[in-house]
Amino acid sequence: MIEEIENILVRYHEREWKMYDVELMEELCFSPQSWKTWKTQILQKFIHSRTVIKKEDGFHWYQITYDKKSRLWRAEPIENPHKQKTQELENN
């Protein structure tokens, strides 16, 4: 399920579409009652993790975020965290 959420949000990001909470709930076929329970667990998963999506041109890194005020889910592109560590080691 987590991989499915990641793919949905990255697709929306690529098309520059907004993904509202209710849309993600419907896309995943949750009822409002079950979504209320599962959303908390899903948010905990994404708080400290990064998403890696493999595409034809290589790997792309994203941070999945949820804005409670606007009720929007986002897949924000980020730099490869391993690349930063490699550069730090090379510079020292």
N, C-alpha and C positions, 0 to 999 in steps of 0.2 A: 504494500500500500504506500509506503514512504517513497519508493522509486516512482510510482505512478504520480504522486503529488509533485515530485520534483520535475518530472517530464511535462506535466500540465503547466506548471508555473514557468518553466523555461520557454515553452511554446508561446505562452501569453507574452512573455517578455520580448521575444523575438519579433512578435507582431505589434509590439507597443500597445497591447491591450491591457486594461485593468482587470484584475481578478478579485471580485468582491467575495466576501466570506460565503454568502448564500450560493454563489455560483460554484465555488469549490465544493460545497456541501452537495449540491445537485449533481455535479460532475462525478462525484464519488459514490452517488446513490445512497447517501445517508438520510435518515429522517432527522427532523430538528432535534428530537430527543436524544438520539444516538450521537449526533454531531456535537451536541453540548458536552457530552462525556468524552468523546474521542478527540475533540479539538484541543483540549488541555494536554492530552498525552502527545499529540502531534507537535504542538508548540514546544514542549519540553525537548523533543528530539532535535528540533532545529535551532534551539538556543545556542548551542556550542558546537554545531557541526557545519561542515561545508559540503556542498554537493558537487560532484564531478560528473560531467556529461561528456561521453565520447561522441565526436562528430567526425565527418570525413576529413576535416583539416586538423584534427588533433583533439586534445582534451580541453574542456572549458570548465572553469570553476565558478560557482555561484554561492551566495549566502541567501538562504530562504528567510524572509522576514514577514512579520504580520504587524500591521499598524492597527491597534485597537480603536483609535479615534475614528479613522476613516473606514475601518473594517476591510482593508485591502491586503491581499497577499502579494508578495513580490519575490522575484528571483533576481537578485542584484549581482552582476558580474564582479568578480574579484580576481586579483592576481593569484597565480599558482603559489600557495604558501611554501611549497618545497623549493621553488625557484628562489625565493627570498632567502631561505636558510642556506642554500648553496652559495648564493652571492655573498652572504655574510662570512661564510667560512673561507671563501676565496680572498676576501678583503683583509682577513686577519692573518 
